[in-house]
Amino acid sequence: MNVLFVCNQNQNRSKTAENIFKDRFKTKSAGLYNTKPITEKQVSWADVVVVMEDAQRSEIAKRFPKQYMLKRILSLEIPDVYHYNQPELVEELNSRIDELF
Protein backbone atom coordinates (compact mmCIF):
# COMPACT_ATOMS: atom_id res chain seq x y z
CA MET A 1 0.00 0.00 0.00
CA ASN A 2 1.29 3.47 -0.93
CA VAL A 3 1.00 5.85 2.03
CA LEU A 4 1.73 9.57 1.79
CA PHE A 5 2.32 11.32 5.12
CA VAL A 6 1.64 15.06 5.14
CA CYS A 7 2.36 17.82 7.64
CA ASN A 8 3.05 21.55 7.37
CA GLN A 9 6.77 21.68 6.61
CA ASN A 10 7.73 18.01 6.05
CA GLN A 11 10.50 18.31 8.62
CA ASN A 12 9.38 16.46 11.73
CA ARG A 13 6.07 14.60 11.84
CA SER A 14 5.64 13.42 8.25
CA LYS A 15 9.38 12.74 7.78
CA THR A 16 9.42 10.64 10.96
CA ALA A 17 6.32 8.74 9.82
CA GLU A 18 7.80 8.10 6.38
CA ASN A 19 10.91 6.68 8.01
CA ILE A 20 9.36 4.50 10.72
CA PHE A 21 6.66 2.94 8.50
CA LYS A 22 8.80 2.27 5.40
CA ASP A 23 9.05 -1.42 6.29
CA ARG A 24 5.27 -1.72 6.64
CA PHE A 25 4.10 0.36 3.63
CA LYS A 26 5.53 2.08 0.58
CA THR A 27 5.95 5.53 2.10
CA LYS A 28 6.58 9.10 1.01
CA SER A 29 6.16 12.37 2.85
CA ALA A 30 5.32 15.93 1.88
CA GLY A 31 4.68 19.34 3.34
CA LEU A 32 2.01 21.87 2.57
CA TYR A 33 3.86 25.10 3.29
CA ASN A 34 7.53 24.41 2.56
CA THR A 35 9.70 25.42 -0.40
CA LYS A 36 8.71 22.26 -2.30
CA PRO A 37 5.03 21.74 -1.40
CA ILE A 38 2.95 18.63 -1.99
CA THR A 39 2.12 17.96 -5.63
CA GLU A 40 -0.82 16.50 -7.48
CA LYS A 41 1.47 13.66 -8.58
CA GLN A 42 2.25 12.75 -4.95
CA VAL A 43 -1.43 12.71 -4.02
CA SER A 44 -2.24 10.59 -7.07
CA TRP A 45 0.52 8.10 -6.16
CA ALA A 46 -0.93 7.45 -2.70
CA ASP A 47 -3.51 4.83 -1.86
CA VAL A 48 -3.93 6.56 1.50
CA VAL A 49 -2.98 10.10 2.51
CA VAL A 50 -2.28 10.52 6.21
CA VAL A 51 -2.34 14.08 7.54
CA MET A 52 -1.20 15.11 10.98
CA GLU A 53 -4.05 17.61 11.58
CA ASP A 54 -7.57 18.08 10.18
CA ALA A 55 -6.66 21.52 8.79
CA GLN A 56 -4.21 19.79 6.46
CA ARG A 57 -7.00 17.61 5.10
CA SER A 58 -8.95 20.78 4.26
CA GLU A 59 -5.93 22.31 2.53
CA ILE A 60 -5.48 19.20 0.36
CA ALA A 61 -9.17 19.38 -0.56
CA LYS A 62 -8.71 23.01 -1.69
CA ARG A 63 -5.56 22.35 -3.69
CA PHE A 64 -6.49 19.02 -5.26
CA PRO A 65 -10.30 18.67 -5.25
CA LYS A 66 -10.44 15.90 -7.87
CA GLN A 67 -7.85 13.70 -6.16
CA TYR A 68 -9.30 14.48 -2.75
CA MET A 69 -12.62 12.90 -3.69
CA LEU A 70 -10.88 9.72 -4.83
CA LYS A 71 -8.56 9.24 -1.86
CA ARG A 72 -8.82 7.84 1.61
CA ILE A 73 -7.49 10.65 3.79
CA LEU A 74 -6.89 9.96 7.46
CA SER A 75 -6.03 12.44 10.19
CA LEU A 76 -3.82 11.45 13.11
CA GLU A 77 -4.42 14.64 15.11
CA ILE A 78 -0.79 14.95 16.19
CA PRO A 79 0.16 18.55 17.04
CA ASP A 80 3.28 20.25 15.70
CA VAL A 81 5.24 20.12 18.97
CA TYR A 82 7.78 17.39 18.20
CA HIS A 83 11.23 17.13 16.67
CA TYR A 84 12.29 14.65 13.99
CA ASN A 85 12.41 11.09 15.36
CA GLN A 86 11.63 12.27 18.90
CA PRO A 87 10.75 9.14 20.93
CA GLU A 88 7.39 10.58 22.04
CA LEU A 89 6.51 11.32 18.40
CA VAL A 90 7.48 7.81 17.32
CA GLU A 91 5.32 6.35 20.09
CA GLU A 92 2.37 8.59 19.15
CA LEU A 93 2.66 7.72 15.45
CA ASN A 94 2.83 3.98 16.15
CA SER A 95 -0.19 4.14 18.42
CA ARG A 96 -2.31 6.14 15.95
CA ILE A 97 -1.35 4.08 12.89
CA ASP A 98 -2.09 0.82 14.74
CA GLU A 99 -5.58 2.18 15.52
CA LEU A 100 -6.23 3.08 11.87
CA PHE A 101 -4.76 0.04 10.11
Secondary structure, DSSP 8 states (H G I E B T S, - for coil): -EEEEEESSSSSHHHHHHHHTTTTSEEEEEESSSSS---HHHHHH-SEEEESSHHHHHHHHHH-HHHHHHSEEEE----S---TT-HHHHHHHHHHHHHH-
